[in-house]
Amino acid sequence: MIAQRRLIRAEPSFGLLPKLWRINWVLVLLLCALAGVGYVALYSAAGGAPEPYASRHVLRFGIGLAMMLGLALIDIRLIARLSWPVYGLSIGLLVMVLRVGHVGKGAQRWLDLGGLQMQPSELAKVGLVMALASCFHRASWARMGNPLFLLLPAVLVLVPVGLILKEPNLGTAVIVGLVGGAMFLAAGVRWWAVALVLLPTPFAGRFAFEHMHDYQRARITTFLNPESDPLGAGYNIIQSKIAMGSGGLWGKGFLLGTQGQLDFLPEKQTDFIFTTLAEEFGLVGGLAVLGLLACIVGVGMVVALRCRHRYGRLLALGISTNFFMYAFVNLAMVLGAIPVGGVPLPLVSHGGSAMLMVMFGFGLLMSVHVHRDVEFGGRRDQ
């Protein structure tokens, strides 16, 4: 105990080189490897050319990597003070997108910023994690059992979920809600409180279903039996299953997939990028990608467990859970386990906002790792 206290007190604001040494370079290599998989898949999705997807993917990842390493050097205590402004900015952008947002494919999800399109819901995921970590990190066990104390965190979750549903973007709204729930459990919310929140879920689900757009209801009603509408709502998942099944154990070979190269596979550069990989590299290639994703989530969880202050633990856990849910929803979607929801595979699918926000989140996680032993607010967390 005395040695532990000395370690925490002896953790000054160290210089640049020691911080660079403390960066988790294993995580950096894993992220680079996953982005490399994305380059290969996007190169194939373009018919064997770097344009228009793969080259942009590399450029965005390079920018995101520089941002991640820069954030890793920022003191985690400064990041904690910025939690509420980042959350407030994300909510403001979500409100703005509903008023002046760009409409595409039946949804209003993007802001046009001088030729660059931004999806505020991606920032909302990270902003919510930061705000909840800030809200919970000083709360005692007794306060976590107080329903009145939990009202503010509940509102923090419900506001972005409601705004994202309004766009509409059901897949992302579900991810935000699940990440918020994971943060509640990690912070020590009582199980009875969780059960109380889940009680109205069936009624809320029915209400949401009745107010969905026609195409959203069609996705839900046909995902269990896509053959009932093979040329409509069931087309995407049918083609996805055909492509993955035809890949076999080792795949058809790079650039030799028929469903992808002949454009039977829809959205092969975004939502169904994993299907492109599975067709060309087979079950072995698909499992390798799953293993890479699992390693990244595992490293993030280890960072959370090794952190000595509660804010960092909650932040790292929230970022890791967000990445896991992102990947899980996409993979379950392309496998036909859940309805198609328009969620890309992180660091693999084509998309600027998703790429940069994922790297922004990992930059925060990296800062937690670098500053894992700092004294937070003059007190040592137990």
C-alpha positions as CSV (number, residue, x, y, z in Angstrom):
1,M,0.0,0.0,0.0
2,I,2.8,2.4,0.9
3,A,4.7,1.5,-2.3
4,Q,1.5,2.1,-4.3
5,R,1.0,5.6,-2.7
6,R,4.6,6.5,-3.5
7,L,4.2,5.4,-7.1
8,I,1.1,7.6,-7.5
9,R,2.6,10.6,-5.8
10,A,5.8,10.2,-7.7
11,E,4.0,10.5,-11.0
12,P,4.8,14.1,-12.1
13,S,3.9,15.7,-15.4
14,F,6.7,13.9,-17.2
15,G,8.2,15.1,-20.5
16,L,7.6,14.3,-24.1
17,L,10.0,11.4,-24.5
18,P,8.8,9.4,-21.4
19,K,5.2,9.8,-22.7
20,L,6.2,8.5,-26.1
21,W,7.8,5.5,-24.4
22,R,4.6,4.8,-22.4
23,I,2.4,4.7,-25.5
24,N,0.9,1.3,-26.0
25,W,2.6,0.5,-29.3
26,V,1.0,-3.0,-29.5
27,L,-2.4,-1.2,-29.8
28,V,-1.0,1.1,-32.5
29,L,0.2,-1.9,-34.5
30,L,-3.1,-3.7,-34.1
31,L,-5.0,-0.6,-35.4
32,C,-2.6,-0.3,-38.3
33,A,-3.1,-3.9,-39.2
34,L,-6.9,-3.5,-39.1
35,A,-6.7,-0.4,-41.3
36,G,-4.5,-2.5,-43.6
37,V,-7.2,-5.1,-43.9
38,G,-9.6,-2.2,-44.7
39,Y,-7.3,-1.0,-47.5
40,V,-7.2,-4.5,-49.1
41,A,-11.0,-4.8,-48.9
42,L,-11.7,-1.4,-50.3
43,Y,-9.1,-1.9,-53.1
44,S,-11.1,-5.0,-54.0
45,A,-14.5,-3.2,-53.6
46,A,-13.3,-0.7,-56.3
47,G,-12.6,-3.5,-58.7
48,G,-8.8,-3.6,-58.1
49,A,-8.0,0.1,-57.9
50,P,-7.0,2.4,-55.1
51,E,-9.6,5.0,-56.2
52,P,-12.0,6.0,-55.0
53,Y,-12.0,4.2,-51.6
54,A,-8.6,2.7,-50.7
55,S,-6.5,5.8,-51.2
56,R,-8.8,8.0,-49.1
57,H,-8.9,5.3,-46.5
58,V,-5.1,5.5,-46.1
59,L,-5.2,9.3,-46.0
60,R,-7.9,9.4,-43.3
61,F,-6.2,6.7,-41.2
62,G,-2.9,8.7,-41.4
63,I,-4.7,11.8,-40.1
64,G,-6.4,9.8,-37.5
65,L,-3.2,8.1,-36.3
66,A,-1.5,11.5,-35.9
67,M,-4.5,12.7,-34.0
68,M,-4.5,9.6,-31.8
69,L,-0.8,10.0,-30.9
70,G,-1.3,13.7,-30.2
71,L,-4.1,13.0,-27.9
72,A,-2.1,10.4,-26.1
73,L,0.3,13.1,-25.0
74,I,-2.4,15.3,-23.5
75,D,-2.8,15.0,-19.7
76,I,-5.9,12.9,-18.9
77,R,-6.9,15.5,-16.3
78,L,-7.2,18.1,-19.0
79,I,-9.3,15.7,-21.1
80,A,-11.5,15.2,-18.1
81,R,-12.2,18.9,-17.9
82,L,-13.2,18.9,-21.6
83,S,-15.7,16.1,-21.2
84,W,-18.8,18.3,-20.8
85,P,-17.9,20.7,-23.6
86,V,-17.3,17.8,-26.0
87,Y,-20.7,16.3,-25.0
88,G,-22.4,19.6,-25.4
89,L,-20.8,20.1,-28.8
90,S,-22.0,16.7,-30.0
91,I,-25.6,17.4,-28.9
92,G,-25.5,20.8,-30.6
93,L,-24.3,19.2,-33.8
94,L,-27.1,16.6,-33.6
95,V,-29.7,19.3,-33.2
96,M,-28.1,21.2,-36.1
97,V,-28.2,18.1,-38.4
98,L,-31.9,17.8,-37.9
99,R,-32.4,21.4,-39.1
100,V,-29.8,21.9,-41.8
101,G,-28.4,18.5,-42.3
102,H,-27.6,16.8,-45.7
103,V,-30.2,14.2,-46.7
104,G,-29.0,11.0,-48.3
105,K,-30.6,7.6,-48.8
106,G,-33.7,8.6,-46.9
107,A,-31.9,9.9,-43.8
108,Q,-30.7,13.2,-42.5
109,R,-27.4,12.3,-40.8
110,W,-24.7,14.5,-42.2
111,L,-23.5,18.1,-41.9
112,D,-21.9,19.6,-45.0
113,L,-18.9,21.6,-43.7
114,G,-17.3,23.3,-46.7
115,G,-17.2,20.3,-48.9
116,L,-16.6,17.9,-46.0
117,Q,-19.4,15.8,-44.7
118,M,-19.5,15.0,-40.9
119,Q,-21.8,12.6,-39.1
120,P,-22.4,14.1,-35.6
121,S,-23.7,10.8,-34.3
122,E,-20.2,9.5,-34.4
123,L,-19.0,12.3,-32.1
124,A,-22.0,11.7,-29.9
125,K,-20.8,8.2,-29.1
126,V,-17.4,9.4,-27.7
127,G,-19.0,12.5,-26.1
128,L,-21.4,10.4,-24.1
129,V,-18.6,8.1,-22.8
130,M,-16.6,11.2,-21.7
131,A,-19.6,12.8,-20.0
132,L,-20.7,9.6,-18.2
133,A,-17.1,9.0,-17.0
134,S,-17.0,12.5,-15.7
135,C,-20.3,12.1,-14.0
136,F,-19.6,8.8,-12.3
137,H,-15.9,9.0,-11.4
138,R,-16.4,10.8,-8.1
139,A,-19.7,9.1,-7.1
140,S,-19.6,6.9,-4.0
141,W,-21.2,3.5,-3.8
142,A,-24.0,5.0,-1.8
143,R,-24.7,7.7,-4.4
144,M,-24.8,5.1,-7.1
145,G,-27.8,3.5,-5.4
146,N,-29.7,6.8,-5.2
147,P,-32.3,7.0,-8.1
148,L,-32.2,10.8,-8.0
149,F,-28.5,10.8,-8.7
150,L,-29.1,8.5,-11.7
151,L,-31.5,10.9,-13.3
152,L,-28.8,13.1,-14.9
153,P,-26.8,10.2,-16.4
154,A,-30.0,8.7,-17.7
155,V,-30.9,12.0,-19.4
156,L,-27.3,12.1,-20.8
157,V,-28.0,8.8,-22.6
158,L,-31.6,9.4,-23.7
159,V,-31.0,12.8,-25.3
160,P,-28.5,11.6,-28.0
161,V,-30.4,8.4,-28.5
162,G,-33.6,10.3,-29.2
163,L,-31.9,12.8,-31.5
164,I,-30.2,10.0,-33.5
165,L,-33.5,8.1,-33.8
166,K,-35.0,11.2,-35.2
167,E,-32.5,11.3,-38.2
168,P,-33.4,8.3,-38.4
169,N,-30.4,6.0,-37.6
170,L,-31.6,3.0,-35.6
171,G,-28.4,1.1,-35.6
172,T,-26.3,3.9,-34.1
173,A,-29.0,4.8,-31.6
174,V,-29.0,1.2,-30.4
175,I,-25.2,1.3,-30.0
176,V,-25.3,4.6,-28.1
177,G,-27.9,3.2,-25.7
178,L,-26.0,-0.1,-25.1
179,V,-22.7,1.8,-24.5
180,G,-24.5,4.0,-22.0
181,G,-25.9,0.9,-20.3
182,A,-22.4,-0.7,-20.1
183,M,-21.1,2.5,-18.5
184,F,-23.9,2.4,-15.9
185,L,-23.0,-1.2,-14.9
186,A,-19.2,-0.5,-14.9
187,A,-19.8,2.5,-12.6
188,G,-21.6,0.3,-10.0
189,V,-25.3,0.9,-10.7
190,R,-27.4,-1.6,-8.8
191,W,-29.0,-4.4,-10.7
192,W,-32.5,-3.5,-9.5
193,A,-32.0,-0.1,-11.1
194,V,-31.1,-1.7,-14.4
195,A,-34.1,-4.0,-14.2
196,L,-36.3,-1.0,-13.5
197,V,-35.0,0.7,-16.6
198,L,-35.6,-2.5,-18.7
199,L,-39.2,-3.0,-17.6
200,P,-40.7,-0.6,-20.1
201,T,-38.5,-1.9,-22.9
202,P,-41.2,-4.0,-24.6
203,F,-43.6,-1.0,-24.6
204,A,-40.8,1.3,-25.9
205,G,-40.0,-1.2,-28.6
206,R,-43.6,-1.4,-29.8
207,F,-43.8,2.4,-29.8
208,A,-40.6,2.7,-31.7
209,F,-41.7,0.1,-34.3
210,E,-45.0,1.9,-34.9
211,H,-43.2,5.2,-35.6
212,M,-40.4,3.7,-37.8
213,H,-40.1,4.5,-41.5
214,D,-41.5,1.9,-43.8
215,Y,-38.1,0.7,-44.9
216,Q,-37.0,0.2,-41.3
217,R,-40.1,-1.9,-40.5
218,A,-39.5,-3.9,-43.7
219,R,-35.9,-4.7,-42.5
220,I,-37.2,-6.0,-39.2
221,T,-40.1,-8.1,-40.6
222,T,-38.0,-9.7,-43.3
223,F,-34.6,-10.4,-41.6
224,L,-35.9,-13.7,-40.2
225,N,-37.2,-14.7,-43.6
226,P,-35.5,-12.6,-46.2
227,E,-36.7,-15.0,-49.0
228,S,-40.2,-13.5,-48.5
229,D,-39.0,-10.4,-50.3
230,P,-35.9,-11.4,-52.3
231,L,-35.8,-8.4,-54.5
232,G,-36.8,-5.8,-51.9
233,A,-36.0,-5.7,-48.1
234,G,-34.4,-9.2,-48.1
235,Y,-32.1,-8.6,-51.1
236,N,-29.1,-7.3,-49.1
237,I,-28.9,-10.1,-46.6
238,I,-29.6,-12.8,-49.2
239,Q,-26.6,-11.6,-51.4
240,S,-24.5,-11.3,-48.3
241,K,-25.1,-14.9,-47.3
242,I,-24.5,-16.1,-50.8
243,A,-21.2,-14.3,-51.0
244,M,-19.9,-15.6,-47.6
245,G,-21.1,-19.1,-48.2
246,S,-19.4,-19.2,-51.6
247,G,-16.1,-18.2,-50.1
248,G,-15.7,-21.6,-48.4
249,L,-12.7,-22.3,-46.1
250,W,-10.0,-20.5,-48.0
251,G,-12.0,-18.1,-50.2
252,K,-12.0,-17.6,-54.0
253,G,-8.9,-15.4,-54.0
254,F,-8.1,-11.7,-54.0
255,L,-10.2,-9.9,-56.6
256,L,-11.9,-13.1,-57.7
257,G,-15.1,-12.9,-55.7
258,T,-18.1,-13.1,-58.0
259,Q,-20.8,-11.5,-55.8
260,G,-18.6,-8.5,-55.1
261,Q,-16.8,-8.0,-58.4
262,L,-20.0,-8.4,-60.4
263,D,-21.8,-5.9,-58.1
264,F,-24.5,-8.3,-56.8
265,L,-23.4,-7.3,-53.3
266,P,-24.9,-4.0,-52.2
267,E,-22.9,-1.4,-50.2
268,K,-19.8,-3.6,-50.4
269,Q,-17.5,-0.7,-49.5
270,T,-19.4,0.2,-46.3
271,D,-22.0,-1.9,-44.5
272,F,-21.1,-5.2,-46.2
273,I,-17.3,-4.9,-46.4
274,F,-16.8,-8.0,-44.2
275,T,-18.8,-10.0,-46.8
276,T,-16.3,-8.9,-49.5
277,L,-13.4,-10.2,-47.3
278,A,-15.2,-13.5,-46.5
279,E,-15.9,-14.2,-50.1
280,E,-12.3,-13.6,-51.2
281,F,-10.5,-15.0,-48.2
282,G,-12.9,-17.5,-46.9
283,L,-13.6,-18.6,-43.3
284,V,-9.9,-18.4,-42.4
285,G,-9.7,-14.8,-43.5
286,G,-12.9,-13.9,-41.7
287,L,-11.7,-15.5,-38.5
288,A,-8.4,-13.7,-38.8
289,V,-10.3,-10.4,-38.9
290,L,-12.5,-11.4,-35.9
291,G,-9.3,-12.2,-34.0
292,L,-7.8,-8.8,-34.8
293,L,-11.0,-7.1,-33.6
294,A,-11.0,-9.2,-30.4
295,C,-7.3,-8.3,-29.7
296,I,-8.1,-4.6,-30.0
297,V,-11.0,-4.8,-27.6
298,G,-8.9,-7.0,-25.2
299,V,-6.1,-4.4,-25.2
300,G,-8.6,-1.7,-24.5
301,M,-10.0,-3.6,-21.5
302,V,-6.5,-4.2,-20.1
303,V,-5.8,-0.5,-20.3
304,A,-9.0,0.1,-18.3
305,L,-8.0,-2.5,-15.7
306,R,-4.5,-1.1,-15.2
307,C,-5.6,2.5,-14.8
308,R,-5.4,3.7,-11.2
309,H,-8.0,6.5,-11.4
310,R,-11.7,5.9,-11.9
311,Y,-12.2,8.4,-14.7
312,G,-9.6,6.7,-16.8
313,R,-11.0,3.3,-16.1
314,L,-14.6,4.3,-17.1
315,L,-13.3,6.2,-20.2
316,A,-11.2,3.3,-21.4
317,L,-14.0,0.8,-20.8
318,G,-16.5,3.0,-22.6
319,I,-14.3,3.5,-25.6
320,S,-13.6,-0.3,-25.8
321,T,-17.2,-1.1,-25.4
322,N,-18.2,1.4,-28.2
323,F,-15.6,-0.3,-30.5
324,F,-16.9,-3.7,-29.6
325,M,-20.5,-2.8,-30.2
326,Y,-19.7,-1.1,-33.5
327,A,-18.0,-4.3,-34.8
328,F,-20.6,-6.7,-33.2
329,V,-23.6,-4.9,-34.8
330,N,-22.0,-4.8,-38.2
331,L,-21.0,-8.5,-38.1
332,A,-24.3,-9.7,-36.8
333,M,-26.0,-7.6,-39.5
334,V,-24.1,-9.1,-42.4
335,L,-24.6,-12.6,-40.9
336,G,-28.3,-12.1,-40.8
337,A,-28.5,-12.4,-37.0
338,I,-30.1,-8.9,-36.6
339,P,-31.8,-6.6,-39.1
340,V,-29.7,-4.5,-41.5
341,G,-29.0,-1.2,-39.7
342,G,-26.5,0.7,-41.7
343,V,-23.5,0.4,-39.3
344,P,-20.0,0.1,-40.9
345,L,-17.2,-2.0,-39.7
346,P,-14.7,0.3,-37.8
347,L,-11.4,1.0,-39.5
348,V,-12.4,-1.3,-42.4
349,S,-15.4,0.3,-44.1
350,H,-15.3,3.4,-46.2
351,G,-16.2,6.5,-44.3
352,G,-14.5,9.6,-43.0
353,S,-16.5,10.5,-39.9
354,A,-16.5,7.0,-38.5
355,M,-12.7,6.6,-39.1
356,L,-11.7,9.8,-37.5
357,M,-14.1,9.4,-34.5
358,V,-12.8,5.9,-33.8
359,M,-9.2,7.2,-33.8
360,F,-10.3,10.1,-31.6
361,G,-11.7,7.6,-29.1
362,F,-8.5,5.5,-29.2
363,G,-6.5,8.7,-28.7
364,L,-8.4,9.2,-25.4
365,L,-7.8,5.6,-24.5
366,M,-4.1,6.0,-25.2
367,S,-4.0,9.1,-23.0
368,V,-5.5,6.9,-20.2
369,H,-2.7,4.4,-20.7
370,V,0.0,7.0,-20.8
371,H,-1.3,8.8,-17.7
372,R,-2.6,5.7,-15.9
373,D,-0.8,6.5,-12.6
374,V,-1.5,10.2,-12.2
375,E,-3.2,11.5,-9.1
376,F,-6.7,12.6,-10.0
377,G,-8.0,15.7,-8.3
378,G,-5.9,15.3,-5.2
379,R,-7.3,11.9,-4.3
380,R,-6.4,8.3,-5.0
381,D,-9.2,6.0,-6.3
382,Q,-9.6,2.7,-4.6
